[in-house]
Amino acid sequence: MEDMLGWRYILNVRRKNSYFFYWYIKVIFQCTFIVIIIEVFDKIVTLEKKNIEIDRLGSSKVYSLCSVFLYVMLSYVYLKYFQEIFPQNGIMRSLIVRCGIMIPSFIFIILNNEKMSSFGIMKRNILHSIIIGVVCSAVYIVTYIPINNINYSLLITKIDLKIFISFLYLFIYCIVIAFSEEFLFRGYLQTRLTACYGKKLGLLYATIIFALMHIPQLMVSSNYGIVYALVQSITYLPLGFVLGYLYMKTENLTSCVILHTFANWLVFAISQIVI
């Protein structure tokens, strides 16, 4: 029973990664620094703010929560039963899988006749969103390497043409992942939660749900027990908060997609070199 719950995994992690607590503190400082940058940027450029209009808010909020739940469940089913049959080993396959998983969300959006502007897909603040998204991504990348004790010079020496080409594919793949998740968690869910409960609680709830939604995926893709998967989901809270805060300030999905793309790409790219 202990193995099923993941207690053995936790003990192994404590033995192998005794510095986990200090690593997590560094991650919190990293994300806090990025939040400060976002706040300063907002003060300097004065981002345009308008109330996002959401028709039938009550049903829209329920649909957004249902969309997240079904997205998590369908992702779990795909990873557990269909990944080997239909792997995401190409851009088109990745798009097909993501679109398939998000079909319930598209149905809910059509049923409630939602406007794209209510998902942060608009021209307002687009240029500023691109700039702050790139700046935050650069800061995240620069700070990620020392936080995780990665030998930067060694990584550079291992990059050849084949790895470089695979990096380009990974980047496009990460754009697909980032857009689908940001559309769902920030554009759909956080916007509705904010409209119902205010900016602070909307951000808090969306951040927690974003972290928890990784539990089923971690259990399947990494073969974690439920307890260890829960512990690991906590590591998504800082970045989830930054993404939500970025969306709250820009009210445009572009900035979040850019940062989320680079964050995922960095992890995949480094793990590919290390492996």
N, C-alpha and C positions, 0 to 999 in steps of 0.2 A: 504493500500500500504506500509506503514511504517513497519508493521509486516512482510510482505512478503520480504522486503529488509533487515530486520534484525536489524533495528534501536533499537527496544525495547530490543533485546538481548544485544546490546552494552551498553545501559543504565543500564541494570541489572548487567552486568559484571563490569561496573564502580562502581556501588554501593557495590557489593559483593567483588570485587577484586581491591580495590583502590591501592594496592601495585603492580599491574601488571607491571607498568613501571620499578620499582625497581627489580622485579623478572626477567624481560627480560634482564636488565643490568647484573644481576648475571649470567644468562645463557650465555651471550656473553663473560663474563670473564671466565666462565667455559670452553667454547669451545676455547677461545684464549689460555688458559693454555694447553689444549690438543694439539693445533697446535704447540705450543712451544716445547712440548715433542716430537712430530713427527719430527720437524726440528732438534732438538738435536740428536735424534736417527739416523736420516739420515746422520748427520755429523760424528757420532761415527762409524757407521758400513759401511758407504759408499755404499748405495744401488746401484745395477747395473742398469744403464740406457741405453736404446736402443730405437731408433725410431721404433714405431709400424707401420708395413706395412699394409696399407689398400688399397685394389684394388678398382678401380672405386669409388674414394672418394666422388665425387659429388652425385652420386646416393645413395651411402651408407649413406651420411648425410641426404638426403631426406627420405630414408627408416627409419632411426633412429627416426627422428621427427614424421613421420607417426606412427611408432610403439608406441611412447609415447602417442600420441593423442588417438589412438585406445585402448591402455591399460587403459587410464583414462576413456574413454567412456564405454568400456565393464565392467570395475569395477563398474561404476555408474549404468549401466543397471542391473548388477547382484545384487548389494546391494538393489536396488529399487524394482525389480520385481521377483527375483529368490532366494534371501537369505532364505526366509521362506520355500520355496519348497525344496531347496537343501542346508541346512545349512552346514557350515564348522565345524561340530562337531566330526571330526576324522581326523587323519593324511592323510589317503588316499583321503578323500573328499577335504581336503585343497589342496592337490597336483593336484587333478582333476580340481578344480576351477582355480587355478593359471595357470596350463598348458592350460586350455581352454581360459583364458583371453589373454595368450601370443601367441596363435596360429598365429595371423597376424605377430608378430615379427619373429617367426620361418619361416614363408613363405618368408618374406623379406630377411632373412639371407640366406636361400637356393637359392632364386632367384639371389642374388648378389654374391653367392659363397664365403661367408665370412669365414675367418680363426678364429678359437677359440682364438688364441693368440691376435687377435685384440680386444677381449673382456676382456682382463686381466686374461684369464684362461690359465695359464702356470706354469712351474716349476721355472722360474726365480724369485728370491727373496721370494720364498714360505716360507722358515723357518723364515726369518726376518719379513715377513708379518704376520705370526701367532703370533710372539712375540709382535710386535708393536700393533697388533689388540687386544691382551689380555691386554696389559699394558694400552692402551687407554680406554678399556672397564672398567677396574678396577678403573681408575681415574674418569670416567663418573659416575659409580655407587656410589663411595665414596662421590663425590661432589653433586650428584643428591638429596640425602636425606636431607642434611641441606638447600640446595637451595629451596626446596619445603616444608620446615618446617615439615618434617615427623618425628614422634617419633620412632626412630630405635628400642629401647627396647620393645615398645608396639607391634611393628610388629613381633618381634621374638616370643613373648609370644603367638601370635595368630596362629602361624604355627603348624599344626598337620599333621598326616600321610596323610590324605585325601588331604589337601592343598598342601603338598609336592609332591604327585603324580601328582596333577593337574599342578604344576609348571613344572614338567618334560615334560608333554604334551605341555604346553604353550611354552616351550623352543624350542621343535621340530617345532611347528607351526610357531614360530618366525624365525627359520632358513629358512623355506620355503618362508616366506614373504621377509626376508632380501635378500636372494639369487635372487629372481625374480626381486626385485626393483633395487638391485645393478647391476645385469646383464644388466638391461634395461637402467638405468640412468647413471651409471658410465661406465660400460663396453661398452655399445653400444653408447649411446648419447654423453657422455663427451669425449670419445676417438675421435669421429668424429668431434665434435666442436673444440677440441684442435688442431686436424690436420688442420682444416680450418682457425681458428682464433688465434691460439697460446694458450699457457697454461693458462694465466691469464683470458683471455676472455672466453675460453672454460670452465674453472672452474666457472666463474661468471654466464654464461648463463645456465649451467647445474644445478647450485644451485637454481637459480630463477625458472626454470621450475620444478624442484623437489618440491619446496615449493608450487607453484601454482597448481600442479597436485592434491594436497590434497583437493582443494576447493569442487569439486563435491562429493567426499567421505564424507566430513564433513557435507555437506548439506543433505545427505541421512542418514548416520549412526547416526549423532547427531542432525538432524532436525534443522540445523542452517539456517538463512537467508543468502543471498548471500554476504551481506556486512560484517556480523559477520564472515562468513566462510573465507572471504578474510583477515580479521584482524587476525584470528586464523592461517591462512596459513603462516603468517609472522614468527610465532614461530618455523617453520620448517627450517628457513634460517640458523641459527647458526650450527645446527647439519648437515644439508645438505652440508654446506661449509666444515665442518670438514671431512665428508665422501669423498667429492670430493678432498680435499687437501691430504688426506691419499692415495687415489688412484693415484693422480698425483705424489706422492713421491715414492710409491712402485711399481706402474704400475702392480699391482697384485690385483685381486678382493677379495682374501681371507681376507685381513685385513679389508676391508670395510664390508664384510659380517659378520665378527665376531663382530665388533663394533655395526653395525646396529641391529644384533640379540639381543645383550645384552641391547641395548637402548630400543627396543620394549618390550622385555621380562620384563624389570624392571617396565615399565608403566603398563603392563597387570597384572603382579604379585601383585603389590602394590594395584591397583584398585580392584583386586579380594579380597584381605584381608580387605580393607576398606569397600567394599560393603557387 
